[in-house]
Amino acid sequence: MAITNEADIIQLVRKDSWMMDLLQTAQSLQLPDWWICAGFVRSKLWDVIHGYNERTPLPDIDLIYFDPTLIDEAVEKELENRLKLTHPHIPWSIKNEARMHSVNNLPPYISSVDAISKFPETATTLGLKLDEHNQIILAAPCGIYDVIHLELKPTAFFSATSERMAIYEKRLISKNWQAKWPLIR
């Protein structure tokens, strides 16, 4: 299937029972401003574009939310433990973006999508969630062009300083995505 727009991405996810199950599981937590993001979305797209029949294993499933009223990291760990009861083989990584700016030594984020926009690569700035009618919502604050054209570029946030660009470049080396998806540029 060719992926040319956001509707194509939503259709791919809707047809993927594993992804839909994880989205419904995340939705069941009723977290404010929640999204499953980053590799969960990007890897699916790159697998499809590469014609892979098997899902590329993910090191984790990033579930983020934004709750400035309760920023204790212990809450995130308790949420991860709750999800591990229903999906013990899923490597959940839950983060409250209302506190992550302090971990990353950055100005406060204003929402989860604001935090997503500040991820290192444009191809990773993607999030999915379900609305109250179980319709899929896609957040793509840097657009989808780079991810569907297999282009790795730093976000504007990361290209703004040499320190962040160094982090971006180290990340490209450590992730070694071209070994899994050789068509990436």
Backbone hydrogen bonds, N-H to C=O, Kabsch-Sander energy under -0.5 kcal/mol:
donor,donor_aa,acceptor,acceptor_aa,energy
4,T,2,A,-0.7
9,I,5,N,-1.4
10,I,6,E,-2.4
11,Q,7,A,-2.3
12,L,8,D,-2.3
13,V,9,I,-2.2
14,R,10,I,-2.7
15,K,11,Q,-1.7
16,D,13,V,-1.5
17,S,15,K,-0.9
20,M,16,D,-2.5
21,D,17,S,-2.4
22,L,18,W,-2.0
23,L,19,M,-2.4
24,Q,20,M,-2.5
25,T,21,D,-2.2
26,A,22,L,-2.5
27,Q,23,L,-2.5
28,S,24,Q,-1.6
29,L,25,T,-0.5
29,L,26,A,-1.4
30,Q,27,Q,-1.9
34,W,31,L,-0.7
35,W,64,I,-2.3
36,I,128,L,-2.9
37,C,35,W,-0.6
37,C,62,D,-2.5
38,A,124,T,-0.6
38,A,126,L,-2.1
40,F,37,C,-1.4
41,V,38,A,-1.3
42,R,38,A,-2.4
43,S,39,G,-2.2
45,L,41,V,-2.0
46,W,42,R,-2.7
47,D,43,S,-2.6
48,V,44,K,-2.2
49,I,45,L,-2.8
50,H,46,W,-2.0
51,G,48,V,-1.3
52,Y,47,D,-2.6
61,I,91,P,-2.3
62,D,37,C,-0.6
62,D,60,D,-0.6
63,L,61,I,-0.8
63,L,93,S,-2.4
64,I,35,W,-3.0
64,I,62,D,-0.6
65,Y,95,K,-1.8
66,F,32,P,-2.2
70,L,67,D,-1.2
75,V,72,D,-1.5
76,E,72,D,-0.8
77,K,73,E,-1.8
78,E,74,A,-2.2
79,L,75,V,-2.2
80,E,76,E,-2.4
81,N,77,K,-2.3
82,R,78,E,-2.0
83,L,79,L,-2.2
84,K,80,E,-2.2
85,L,81,N,-1.0
85,L,82,R,-0.5
86,T,82,R,-0.8
87,H,83,L,-2.7
90,I,87,H,-1.7
92,W,90,I,-1.9
93,S,61,I,-2.6
95,K,63,L,-2.0
97,E,65,Y,-3.3
97,E,95,K,-0.8
99,R,96,N,-2.1
100,M,96,N,-1.0
101,H,97,E,-0.6
102,S,99,R,-1.1
103,V,99,R,-1.0
104,N,100,M,-2.4
105,N,102,S,-0.5
106,L,101,H,-2.8
115,A,111,S,-1.7
116,I,112,S,-2.6
117,S,113,V,-2.2
118,K,114,D,-0.5
118,K,115,A,-1.3
119,F,116,I,-2.0
122,T,153,K,-2.3
124,T,121,E,-1.3
125,T,121,E,-0.5
125,T,122,T,-1.1
126,L,124,T,-2.4
127,G,139,A,-2.2
128,L,36,I,-2.8
129,K,137,I,-1.7
131,D,135,Q,-2.4
134,N,131,D,-2.1
137,I,129,K,-3.1
139,A,127,G,-2.9
140,A,138,L,-0.5
142,C,125,T,-0.7
143,G,140,A,-2.6
148,I,144,I,-2.4
149,H,145,Y,-1.5
150,L,147,V,-0.9
151,E,146,D,-2.9
152,L,150,L,-0.5
153,K,151,E,-0.6
155,T,120,P,-2.6
159,S,155,T,-2.4
160,A,156,A,-0.7
161,T,158,F,-0.7
165,M,161,T,-2.1
166,A,162,S,-1.9
167,I,163,E,-1.5
168,Y,164,R,-2.6
169,E,165,M,-2.7
170,K,166,A,-2.2
171,R,167,I,-2.3
172,L,168,Y,-2.1
173,I,169,E,-1.6
174,S,170,K,-2.7
175,K,171,R,-2.8
176,N,172,L,-1.5
179,A,176,N,-1.5
180,K,176,N,-0.6
180,K,177,W,-0.9
181,W,177,W,-3.1
184,I,181,W,-1.8
185,R,150,L,-3.4
